[in-house]
Amino acid sequence: MLKAKSVHSPIEPGDGLRILATRFRGRGLPADRYDVWMANLGPSERLLKTVQAGKITWREFSKSYRGELFAPAATDGSNATIKNHGQKFTLRLLGKLAQ
């Protein structure tokens, strides 16, 4: 089973493997808040900046983010810092692990 929760939510004994899915880890975020960081599962830098600037709604962000995750391209050229290699593979792997 997969559960989504904020990295700032209380850590509970049954949380299992905690995956941080964001482009940038963030300053001041202690490494004990997550077990593994998967930057390739985070939104693109462009989309992240757009939502942070308040230019799109959370609903628009969610729709665009899902579109990015399942985009047919093997490499995401819109990200200058981190290239997306194997997002679909990573999502399938997480799905199988959750079973």
Secondary structure, DSSP 8 states (H G I E B T S, - for coil): ------TTS---GGG-S-EE--SS--TT--GGG-SEE-GGGS--HHHHHHHHTTSS-HHHHHHHHHHHHT-S-SS-TT-SS----SHHHHHHHHHHHH-
